[in-house]
Amino acid sequence: MTPLLDRRRELELITTALRTAATAGSGSLIVVTGGIGTGKTALLRALPALAERHATRTLTAGGAPLERDLPYGLAGQLLEPLRPGAALEPPGPDPYGELLAPVAEHSAREPLLLLVDDLHWADPPSLRWLGRLARRLPDWPVTLVAALREGDPGAEEPRVQDITDRAAHVLRLGPLTQAGTAALVAAALDRPADPAYVTACREATGGNPMFLTATLAALSSAGHGHGDLGTAAERARTVRELRLPALRERLVVALRSQPGPVRELAKALAVLGDGTDPELVGRLAGLDTTGQEEAARGLRRLGLLAEGPEPRFVHHAVRDAVEDSMTPPEHEHVHVLAALLLHRGGHPAEQTAAQLLAAPSCQDGWTVEALRAAAEAAERRGAHQDAARYLRRALLGASPSGPDRAALLVDLATVERAFDPLAAVRHISQALLLLPSAAQRAEAAVRIPPSLLGGGPPPVVEAVGKLACELGEPGRLTGDERELALGLEARLRHAAVTGPGGLPLCAARLRELGPAPALGTAAERELVTVLLHGATMSQSLSAAEVAPLAGRVLQHEPASPDHVHTALPLLVHVLIATDSLEAIGPWLRTARERAQARRATVPQALIAIERTHVLVAQGRLADARASADEALALGVADWATLQSMTAVVLVALETRDAELARRLLSYRPEGADHGYRPSSLQLIRGSCAARRGDLPTALEYFLDWGRSAERADWRNPAVLPWRAWAAGLHHRLGETGRAHDLVDEEYARATAWGAPVAIGRAQRVKGALTAGEKGITLLRESAATLEGAVNGMERARTALLLGRRLLRAGRAEAETWLRLARDQALVCGAPWLAEGAGRDLRTLAGPRTRQTVAALTRAERRVAGLAARGASNREIAEQLEVSSRAVEKHLTHAYRKLNLAGRTQLADVPDLLAEPGAAVPPGPYRTAAGDRTEPKHRGT
């Protein structure tokens, strides 16, 4: 049962009245009033126990809306215990006197406490009888406590006023104090509550016991029964936003009993929300200033409006109840009227749009204008999904097949590109069927990002192709039409990746544009980018020819997030293939910052993909993995094509990340892309097979991908070095002839392309496959080629292979190359490569081990020997009776003198394991004799 809180004053007054009636024989009337949910009934329920302590008998009754037409219904409830079975409505000339007689007779024997709840719902005869009784109370030992809801129309009736005017005390119940709220919350939680939690509850409910009790019950049912809602801000938000469906029916009943002006004001407040101009609220409610003030006073007395200068519901559950109390026609009418008032009054467009979203049947001409303006405002603040909702609502008022509908579809698609690009393509496709002129259709078609057009449904590509033919060749057009034609050409040439023969033509088309193609417009830069990309993929030009023009394009292009909706992401591929990464990194950082400021999900995800590709090309694998995770977290795999996800595939391949590979395979089912594109999932599957040791299967995957790439004219080894990967697998399978054939072709193509990274990589693979001094020479050539190149991982790989070859040949310089490989691998975030170089360095240091260990001090040797046998720092400190800090200091010195990377490498130094006195104390993973045992779990 809910405890009675913050009602000491009321209980003391009632106790005094009971005592006076019992001792002096003089009764009194006490009226308890207050808004809905203030605890009037709870107070009355506590009084019988109080009366019993004063030897007073309690009689109870309560009014109800459905019993107001039952004569003497409330009076009968009170008198039934005193006159069992008596007629409800006594006959005779003085029925009120006859009903007063039992009270007089019984009170002569013992004092009485009469409790009447919901007096405002009492039937008229009972009210008249209670009025007569109130006049006789001073002569009888009878205490009458009547509760009524303030603000209810029944409380203003003359018969009720006649009763309350005779009250000795009128007790108006207010909200709970902070202490009372804390006690109620503690009772609900069965333990003291966090003060911040109590504050959040009181602020959200205004201290109203009904709202507070319902809130605590809802929190408990929602799994927050212990108040564990996170931070103070999270607690306040959770409590404030909690829905209270259990109160709706009670609030609806209270609202329906109100007069028309009060209900209209409540509806206006529910529709317009808090903080709205009071004048606008009054206009929507159809009330003048006086009527609005009176209606607000009624709602405030009822306990539904919070205190303050502006009308505001005490809890959003009241708004829910007002919404529920409206019929569908009323709901529609009031929202349409609110939208019209906001629109004509020059209020923010999004306020108008919010009303129109709730009134879908209103399709007047002005609604489209208002919704479009709201969409523009939402776009400016980065709320792209809100803008899309407004435009979808505007489509309800557009003609089914007219140009106005097409224009809205194009606007909607433009907004959807920021968060749902696949829906954008669908809507532009629909618009193409409705727009009357070729220029208008072209303007819509160039809104489709080239990457999505290439991976989209073939009918869309065909429609864009027909449109380009209809518009004409760009060279014969001028002005806007030329720009549109160039944009269409860029998209169609990029889509040609899906079929053979298209890419090799890009170089010829690029030459047609002259030695210095125009780059002054966005469409010109798009077309040149697509042509550069085609020439790069097909290797129709050299890196020396492609790189300068690609750099010029980047110089002319602003670093805007909108570039992801154009062909400009292809420029990243071109710059990476040509090893020209100096400017693209800062350019992408600026674009990313602007995308974050706009809160545009798709641009952020695509820019993260671009940055991932750049970081992989630089050999910064740890940073590349973080950037790939960012893109995946933004949902890029839900809509991007496999070609767009190439950078993430490269991260999985380069980092040997099985989990990322699994995610990619689950994200992108087979058949997601169309045409002749080779599926990068084949490379993932090949890599997984190689890790399992299934080399024949891995090789088949790589060769299959290579065959598809050749059919699609993807020939450049600087893009994806599949021949190098396949050659390595052939070599491991003993098929050296095939391995050499592939790597020779790789080297020839890399040399023709002319980018250092591709050449150096091919030289390394050739050196790895070639035995003897010739192989070492090729590896040296690879190292020389890669010196100063952009990709640090390729330098680390070459240094490691060269160091190992020199180590086997007994060359002194092996240590230099192995150290270089280890250091560079650590910088790149490739610990497996660094560990391999470290093992080779320890092998190299083997002959010098005894001399190196001799350089250790006695204390360093003892500490290092114990650590080599698996003792922890704490165990070493206890055995040697020194501090843990001293142990750490000795180990650090030992690592440096022994040229070790850390603790795990100590066990590889035999002289340390043989160190006298380095017995290991028994521990979780050791026997009493100090021998190491196999741990169940990996230790630190």
Helices and strands as residue ranges (DSSP letters): H 8-24, E 28-34, H 40-45, H 47-53, E 57-62, G 65-67, H 73-79, H 95-109, E 112-117, G 119-121, H 124-136, G 137-139, E 142-149, G 153-156, H 158-164, E 169-172, H 178-189, H 195-205, H 209-221, H 232-241, G 245-247, H 248-256, H 260-272, H 278-285, H 289-302, H 316-325, H 328-344, H 349-357, H 365-380, H 384-395, H 403-416, H 421-432, H 438-445, H 450-454, H 458-471, G 474-476, H 479-495, G 496-498, H 505-512, H 522-538, H 543-556, G 561-565, H 569-577, H 584-598, H 601-618, H 621-633, G 636-638, H 646-655, H 658-667, H 680-692, H 695-711, H 722-732, H 736-753, H 756-769, H 772-786, H 792-808, H 814-828, H 831-845, G 846-848, H 849-854, H 858-868, H 873-880, H 884-898, G 903-908, H 910-913
